Amino acid sequence: MDPFLSQSPLQIHVITSTESPEFSLLTQCLSRSSVIGLDAEWKPLCARQPAFPTVTLLQLACHLGSSTSSSDESPVFLLDLCSLPLCSIWELLRDVFVSPDILKLGFRFKQDLVYLSSTFSSNDSHHGFNKLEPYLDITSICDYTHHKRRGKKMPKETKSLATICREVLGLHLSKELQCSDWSLRPLTEEQKTYAATDAHRLLRIFNVFLENFIKEGTYNKATELNSLNLSLGLKQILETKDGGIKPFRVKVSEALDIVQATMSSQYSQRVAEMESIKFKLSVAVTKPMDSTLLKIVLKYGEKILLRESDRKPKSSKKKEKKQLYVTAERRERHFEDTDDWQGLPPWDKSIGGDGCPKFLCDVMVEGLAKHLRCVGIDAAIPFSKKPDSRELIDQACKEDRVLLTRDAKLLRHQYLVKDQIYRVKSLLKNEQLVEVINTFQLKISEDQLMSRCTKCNGKFIQKPLTTVEAIEAAKGFQKIPNCLFNKNLEFWQCTDCSQLYWEGTQYHNAVQKFIDICKLSD
C-alpha cells in the first residue's frame, strides 16, 4: 500500500492560534514525522515593486510513520501567518527547518525560504531563517527518475509542479488559484484545498521515488567488496599473497561504486554522527529517521543556505531596469482606465449588429469558451495554438466578436479595436461565466442550454436522430455505448464536426449545473 497516498479526503487543519487544538496536533505530528512537505503562499507583487512579498500562508504536510509504514495518514497544516503572532512560531519553525531527523521536501523552496525569512525578519526584529537541512527538491527526484528510466543523464528542464504531478503521478494539479490574493481573509474553501494539495502532492511524488529506491537495492561489485574488511583500503583488498595485485575488470560505473564502498568507514562514521545527534524541538523530541530515509538523505540530500545577498531584493541602477518599472506603472494606469467594459459590443443592433452575442476566447480562457457554448453563446477560440496579438485582433474584427482575455497587455490595443477587448477578472470558469453574463447583460434561457457543440462551437441538427440514424452516423467516427440502445434516448449531431450527443446522466448533470450557475430556477 502506498504509505503516502490517502484515499480519503485531505485532512486539512487551519492554524490561527498557538492555543488552538490544531496547533497542539501539529506539534504532536512533527514529533512523529520523518518526512514533511513544505510550501508557502503570498500575494503577488507587481513588477514595479522591488521588494519581497509577505508570506501569508505556510503549508506543512506531515507523513506519520516510517518510510516503509503502511500508514496513509498525511495531515496538512495551514499556518495562517496573518493571524498567528510570528514570534510565537519562529522557534518551532527554525527547529524543524534544521532538524536532522526530518527530511524536508519542497519545489524550488529556496525562493519560498527567502520570502519567509523576510516576512519574519520584518516582524518584531526577528532574524528570519538561514538554513534548511536535510532537504530534497522534487525537481531533483524527477531528474533522478529520468536518469534511471532512460539510462542516460537528461538535460535539466524547467518543469512546473503541475507537469511533474502529471508525469509522475498521472494526476492533474490545478494552478488556477496560484495568483489569487492570499492576503485576504477569510480564505475560501477552494484556496484551502489548493494550498493543502500542493504540499500533499510532494509526499506522493517522493513516495514514487522511495519505492524505486527500495526496489533498486541490487547486488554489485561494491556489495561484494562490502562483505570484506573495507577499513583496510582498496590496495590491501586487491593485494595477492605474493604481494601482487589481483586482476579486476569492472565497468566505469562499477568502479565508482567500489571507490564509494572503500569509503564505507567514512559513511558509517557519518551515520553514527547523525544518529547520535540529540535534537529537540521547542515542544517535543523528534523521532530518528529509519535506515532507508537515512540512506536517501546521505546520498541525495541537499541543503538550502541563505547568503547575505539572498536576503536583499535584487535591484539595479541600470537605466533599462528603471525603464521597465516606468513602463509597468504606465501599463497599470492604462489598465485601471480600461478595466471595465464601456461602450456597445459589435453585435448591438443600434450600431448595425445582428443582436447575437459572439466572443473570441484566447488561450488563457479557453475553459470559459466551453462554458459559454454550454449556455448557448457563440464562443470561438483562436485559429492557431499560439496566436500573437495581431492574429487575435484580426480574427475578432473579421467575425465581429468581443475578445475575452486575462492578458492585460492586450488592452494596449484598445485604440485599434475600440469596445472589442474585455479582460476577465475572475479566475474560476464558473465565476468567469457569471462575470461575462453580467457584464454584457446576456439573456440566458433554459432552452438555450446545451444547444451548441462544446467541441467546435457548431449548432446541432434541429431534428433529433433516431437510434438507427445515430448508429449509421457514428460508423467509423464515434463509438456509442451498447447500454444506450435500450433506453430510447434522443441523439443530436453537430452540423459542423458531426460529433454525436445524447441525453445521458452527464447531460442532465450539466444542464442542472448551468441552471444553478445562471440562477435560471429563481
C-alpha positions in Angstrom: 0.0 0.0 0.0 1.2 3.5 -0.9 2.2 4.9 2.5 1.9 8.5 1.3 -1.3 8.0 -0.6 -4.5 8.7 1.3 -7.7 7.5 -0.4 -9.8 9.6 1.9 -10.2 13.4 1.6 -7.3 15.5 2.7 -7.0 16.1 6.4 -6.7 19.9 6.4 -6.1 21.8 9.7 -6.0 25.6 9.6 -4.0 27.1 12.5 -4.8 30.7 13.5 -3.7 30.5 17.2 -1.0 28.7 19.2 -3.6 28.0 21.8 -5.8 26.0 19.4 -6.2 22.2 19.3 -4.9 22.3 15.7 -1.6 23.8 16.9 -1.2 21.1 19.6 -1.9 18.4 16.9 0.8 20.0 14.7 3.4 19.7 17.4 2.5 16.1 18.0 2.6 15.2 14.3 6.0 16.9 13.9 7.4 14.7 16.7 6.2 11.6 14.8 7.1 12.7 11.2 10.3 11.8 9.4 9.2 13.4 6.2 7.3 16.7 5.6 6.2 18.6 2.5 6.7 22.4 2.6 5.0 25.1 0.5 4.1 28.8 1.0 1.7 31.3 -0.5 1.8 35.1 -0.8 0.1 37.9 -2.6 2.0 38.5 -5.9 3.7 41.9 -6.3 3.6 43.9 -9.5 6.8 44.3 -11.5 7.5 47.9 -10.2 7.7 46.9 -6.6 11.4 45.9 -5.9 10.7 44.2 -2.6 10.0 40.7 -1.3 6.3 39.7 -0.9 4.9 39.0 2.5 4.2 35.2 3.0 0.7 34.9 4.4 0.3 31.1 4.5 2.7 28.2 5.2 1.8 24.7 4.4 3.2 21.6 6.2 2.2 18.1 5.1 3.3 15.5 7.7 3.8 11.9 6.9 3.2 9.9 10.1 5.1 6.7 10.4 8.4 5.3 8.9 9.3 5.3 5.2 8.0 1.7 4.9 5.0 2.1 7.0 1.6 1.2 5.6 0.0 4.2 7.4 -1.8 6.6 5.0 -2.1 9.4 7.4 -0.7 12.6 5.9 -2.5 15.6 7.6 -1.8 19.0 6.1 -1.5 22.0 8.4 -2.1 25.6 7.1 -0.3 28.1 9.2 -2.2 31.4 8.8 0.6 33.9 9.2 -1.9 36.8 9.0 -3.4 35.7 12.3 -0.6 34.0 14.2 2.0 36.1 16.1 5.1 35.3 14.2 7.2 35.4 17.3 5.2 32.6 18.8 6.1 30.1 16.0 9.5 31.3 14.9 11.5 29.0 17.2 9.3 26.0 16.3 9.8 26.5 12.5 13.5 27.2 12.9 14.0 23.9 14.8 12.0 22.0 12.2 14.0 23.5 9.3 17.3 22.3 10.7 16.3 19.1 12.5 18.4 16.2 11.2 15.6 13.8 11.9 13.1 15.4 9.5 13.6 15.3 5.7 12.0 18.4 4.2 10.5 18.2 0.7 9.9 21.2 -1.5 9.5 22.5 -5.0 12.2 25.2 -5.6 11.7 26.1 -2.0 14.7 28.5 -1.8 12.6 31.3 -3.1 9.9 30.5 -0.5 12.5 30.4 2.3 13.9 33.8 1.2 10.4 35.3 1.3 9.5 33.5 4.6 12.8 34.8 6.2 12.0 38.3 5.0 8.5 38.1 6.4 9.7 37.0 9.9 12.7 39.4 9.9 10.4 42.4 9.3 8.2 41.5 12.2 9.4 42.4 15.8 13.1 42.3 14.8 13.2 38.5 14.4 16.2 37.1 12.4 14.2 35.0 10.0 15.7 31.7 8.7 19.0 31.0 7.1 19.1 27.2 6.6 17.0 24.2 5.6 18.6 20.8 6.1 18.2 18.0 5.2 16.2 19.0 2.1 15.2 17.2 -1.1 13.8 19.1 -4.1 11.1 17.4 -6.1 12.8 18.5 -9.3 15.9 16.5 -8.3 13.7 13.5 -7.8 12.4 13.8 -11.3 15.9 14.2 -12.7 17.0 11.0 -10.9 13.9 9.1 -12.1 14.5 10.1 -15.8 18.2 9.2 -15.5 17.3 5.7 -14.2 14.5 5.1 -16.7 16.3 6.3 -19.8 19.8 5.1 -18.9 21.5 8.4 -19.5 21.7 11.8 -18.0 18.9 14.0 -19.1 19.3 17.7 -19.7 17.9 19.9 -16.9 14.4 21.0 -17.7 12.3 23.8 -16.1 9.1 21.9 -15.2 6.2 23.1 -13.2 4.8 21.2 -10.3 1.7 20.5 -12.3 3.8 18.9 -15.1 5.7 16.8 -12.6 2.4 15.6 -11.0 1.1 14.6 -14.4 4.3 12.7 -15.4 5.0 11.0 -12.1 1.5 10.5 -10.6 -0.7 10.7 -13.6 -2.8 13.4 -11.8 -4.0 16.8 -12.8 -2.9 19.7 -10.5 -4.9 22.8 -11.0 -2.9 26.1 -10.7 -5.9 28.4 -11.2 -5.6 29.9 -7.7 -1.8 30.4 -7.7 -2.0 34.1 -8.3 -5.1 34.8 -6.2 -4.9 37.3 -3.3 -3.6 35.2 -0.4 -3.7 38.2 1.9 -7.5 38.4 2.0 -9.3 36.7 4.9 -11.1 34.5 5.4 -9.6 32.1 2.9 -12.1 30.4 0.7 -12.5 26.6 0.8 -11.1 26.4 -2.7 -7.9 28.2 -1.6 -7.5 25.9 1.4 -7.9 22.8 -0.7 -5.5 24.2 -3.4 -2.8 25.1 -0.8 -3.1 21.7 1.0 -3.0 19.7 -2.2 0.3 21.4 -3.3 2.0 20.3 -0.1 0.4 16.8 0.0 1.5 16.0 -3.6 5.1 16.5 -2.6 4.7 13.5 -0.3 3.1 11.4 -3.0 5.8 12.2 -5.6 8.5 11.4 -3.0 6.8 8.0 -2.3 7.2 7.0 -6.0 10.9 7.8 -5.7 11.1 5.9 -2.4 9.6 2.8 -3.9 12.0 2.8 -6.8 14.9 3.4 -4.4 14.0 0.4 -2.3 13.5 -1.8 -5.4 16.9 -0.9 -6.9 18.9 -2.4 -4.0 20.8 -4.8 -6.3 23.9 -6.8 -5.8 27.0 -5.5 -7.5 30.8 -5.5 -7.1 30.6 -2.9 -4.4 28.3 -5.1 -2.3 30.7 -8.0 -2.8 33.5 -5.9 -1.5 31.4 -4.6 1.3 31.5 -8.1 2.8 35.3 -7.7 3.2 37.1 -5.7 5.7 36.9 -2.3 3.9 38.8 -0.5 6.6 41.9 -2.0 5.0 41.6 0.1 1.9 41.5 -0.8 -1.8 45.1 -1.8 -2.2 45.1 -4.3 0.6 41.8 -5.8 -0.6 43.2 -6.5 -4.1 46.7 -7.5 -3.0 47.6 -11.2 -3.5 49.6 -13.3 -1.0 52.8 -12.8 -3.0 52.4 -9.0 -2.9 51.0 -8.6 -6.4 47.6 -7.1 -7.4 44.6 -9.2 -8.5 43.4 -8.6 -12.0 40.0 -6.9 -11.6 38.0 -5.8 -14.5 34.9 -3.7 -14.0 32.8 -1.1 -15.8 33.4 2.6 -15.0 30.1 2.8 -13.2 31.0 -0.3 -11.0 34.5 1.2 -10.4 32.8 4.3 -8.9 30.7 2.0 -6.7 33.9 0.3 -5.5 35.6 3.5 -4.6 32.5 4.6 -2.7 32.5 1.2 -0.9 36.0 1.6 0.2 34.9 4.8 1.9 32.3 2.9 4.0 34.2 3.7 7.2 33.5 7.4 6.5 29.9 6.5 5.6 29.4 4.6 8.8 31.0 7.4 10.8 28.6 9.9 9.2 25.6 7.7 10.0 26.8 7.4 13.6 27.1 11.1 13.8 23.6 11.7 12.6 22.1 9.0 14.8 23.9 10.4 17.8 22.6 13.9 17.5 20.1 14.5 20.2 18.0 17.2 18.6 15.0 18.6 20.4 12.2 20.7 19.0 11.0 23.5 21.2 7.9 21.5 22.0 8.7 17.8 21.5 11.5 15.3 20.8 11.6 14.2 17.1 11.7 10.6 16.2 15.0 9.5 14.5 15.0 8.6 10.8 14.9 4.9 9.8 17.8 3.4 7.9 16.1 3.8 4.4 15.5 7.5 4.8 18.9 8.0 6.2 20.5 6.4 3.1 18.4 8.7 0.9 19.5 11.8 2.9 23.2 10.8 2.8 23.1 10.1 -1.0 20.6 12.7 -2.3 20.1 15.2 0.5 20.7 18.9 -0.1 21.0 22.0 2.0 19.5 25.4 1.4 21.8 28.1 2.9 20.8 31.7 2.5 23.6 34.2 2.0 23.5 37.8 2.8 22.9 38.6 -0.9 19.9 36.4 -0.9 18.2 38.5 1.8 18.2 41.7 -0.3 15.7 42.2 -3.2 17.5 42.3 -6.5 17.8 45.9 -7.7 19.8 47.5 -10.4 20.8 51.1 -11.2 20.8 50.5 -15.0 18.5 52.7 -17.0 16.9 49.7 -18.6 15.7 48.4 -15.3 14.3 51.7 -14.3 12.6 51.9 -17.7 10.9 48.6 -17.0 9.4 49.9 -13.8 8.2 53.1 -15.5 6.6 51.1 -18.3 4.9 48.7 -15.8 3.5 51.7 -14.0 2.1 53.2 -17.2 0.6 49.9 -18.1 -1.1 49.6 -14.7 -2.6 53.1 -15.0 -3.8 52.3 -18.5 -5.2 49.0 -17.2 -7.1 50.9 -14.5 -8.6 53.2 -17.0 -9.7 50.4 -19.4 -10.5 47.6 -17.0 -14.3 48.0 -17.0 -16.4 47.4 -20.1 -17.5 50.6 -21.7 -19.5 51.3 -24.9 -21.5 48.9 -27.1 -20.5 45.5 -28.3 -20.2 44.9 -32.1 -23.4 42.8 -32.2 -25.6 45.6 -30.8 -28.5 46.4 -33.2 -28.2 50.1 -32.6 -24.9 50.1 -34.4 -25.9 47.7 -37.1 -25.2 44.3 -35.4 -27.4 41.2 -35.6 -28.1 41.1 -31.8 -26.4 37.7 -31.4 -23.5 37.9 -28.8 -20.3 36.4 -30.2 -17.0 36.1 -28.3 -13.4 35.0 -29.0 -11.7 33.4 -26.0 -7.9 33.4 -26.1 -5.8 30.5 -24.8 -5.9 31.9 -21.2 -9.7 31.5 -21.0 -10.3 28.5 -23.3 -12.3 26.8 -20.5 -14.6 29.8 -20.5 -15.3 29.2 -24.2 -16.8 25.7 -23.4 -18.9 27.1 -20.6 -20.3 29.8 -22.9 -21.1 27.2 -25.5 -23.0 25.1 -22.9 -25.3 28.1 -22.2 -25.9 28.6 -26.0 -23.5 31.5 -26.6 -21.3 31.6 -29.7 -17.7 31.4 -28.4 -14.8 30.7 -30.7 -11.2 30.1 -30.0 -8.1 31.2 -31.9 -7.2 29.6 -35.3 -3.7 28.8 -34.1 -2.4 27.3 -30.9 0.0 30.2 -30.1 -1.5 33.3 -31.8 0.1 36.7 -31.5 -1.8 39.8 -30.6 -2.3 40.8 -34.2 -3.9 37.5 -35.1 -6.3 37.6 -32.2 -7.4 41.2 -33.1 -7.8 40.4 -36.8 -10.0 37.3 -36.0 -12.1 39.3 -33.6 -12.6 42.1 -36.1 -13.4 39.9 -39.1 -16.0 37.9 -37.1 -17.4 40.8 -35.1 -16.5 39.2 -31.8 -15.5 40.6 -28.4 -12.1 39.3 -27.5 -12.1 37.8 -23.9 -8.7 37.5 -22.2 -6.8 37.7 -18.9 -3.8 39.2 -20.6 -3.6 42.9 -19.6 -1.1 43.5 -22.4 -3.9 43.1 -25.0 -5.7 46.1 -23.5 -2.9 48.3 -25.1 -4.6 47.6 -28.5 -7.9 49.1 -27.4 -7.2 52.1 -29.6 -7.2 49.8 -32.7 -10.4 47.9 -31.8 -12.5 50.0 -29.5 -15.1 48.1 -27.5 -13.9 44.7 -28.7 -11.5 43.6 -25.9 -12.5 42.7 -22.4 -10.2 41.5 -19.6 -11.9 38.8 -17.5 -11.2 39.4 -13.8 -12.3 36.1 -12.3 -10.0 33.1 -12.0 -12.5 30.2 -11.9 -14.5 29.2 -15.0 -17.9 29.3 -13.3 -17.2 32.7 -11.9 -15.9 33.9 -15.3 -19.2 32.8 -16.9 -21.3 34.8 -14.5 -19.0 37.8 -14.9 -19.4 37.8 -18.7 -23.2 37.3 -18.5 -23.5 40.2 -16.1 -21.0 42.5 -17.9 -22.7 42.1 -21.3 -26.2 41.7 -19.9 -26.7 38.4 -21.8 -30.1 36.8 -21.6 -29.8 33.1 -20.9 -32.9 30.8 -21.0 -33.2 27.1 -20.1 -34.0 26.3 -23.8 -30.5 27.6 -24.8 -28.6 25.2 -22.5 -26.6 22.6 -24.4 -27.7 23.9 -27.8 -24.1 24.3 -29.2 -21.3 21.8 -29.7 -18.8 22.1 -26.9 -16.1 20.7 -29.2 -16.3 23.0 -32.1 -18.9 25.7 -31.3 -21.2 24.5 -34.1 -25.0 24.2 -33.8 -26.9 21.0 -33.7 -29.2 19.5 -36.4 -32.7 20.7 -35.4 -34.4 17.3 -35.6 -33.1 14.6 -33.1 -31.7 11.4 -34.6 -33.3 8.0 -34.1 -31.1 5.2 -32.7 -30.7 3.7 -36.1 -29.7 7.1 -37.6 -27.3 7.7 -34.8 -25.6 4.2 -35.3 -25.2 5.0 -39.0 -23.8 8.5 -38.3 -21.3 7.1 -35.8 -19.8 4.4 -38.1 -16.1 4.9 -38.4 -16.3 8.1 -36.4 -17.6 7.7 -32.9 -18.5 4.7 -30.7 -21.8 4.6 -28.9 -22.0 2.5 -25.8 -24.3 -0.5 -26.2 -26.1 0.2 -23.0 -27.7 3.3 -24.6 -29.6 1.4 -27.3 -32.3 0.1 -25.0 -33.0 3.4 -23.2 -35.0 5.1 -26.0 -32.7 8.1 -26.0 -32.7 11.0 -28.4 -29.4 11.8 -30.2 -28.2 15.1 -31.6 -25.4 15.7 -34.1 -23.3 18.8 -34.7 -23.7 20.3 -38.2 -20.0 21.3 -38.3 -17.9 18.5 -36.8 -20.6 15.6 -36.8 -20.0 14.9 -33.1 -22.9 13.0 -31.5 -24.5 13.8 -28.2 -27.3 12.1 -26.2 -29.4 12.8 -23.1 -27.4 10.7 -20.6 -26.6 11.3 -17.0 -23.7 13.5 -17.9 -26.0 15.7 -20.0 -28.6 16.1 -17.2 -25.9 16.9 -14.6 -24.5 19.6 -16.9 -28.0 21.1 -17.5 -28.6 21.3 -13.8 -25.2 22.8 -13.2 -25.7 25.7 -15.6 -29.3 26.2 -14.3 -27.7 26.8 -10.9 -24.8 28.9 -12.1 -27.1 31.2 -14.2 -29.8 31.1 -11.5 -32.5 30.1 -14.0 -34.6 28.4 -11.4 -35.1 31.6 -9.4 
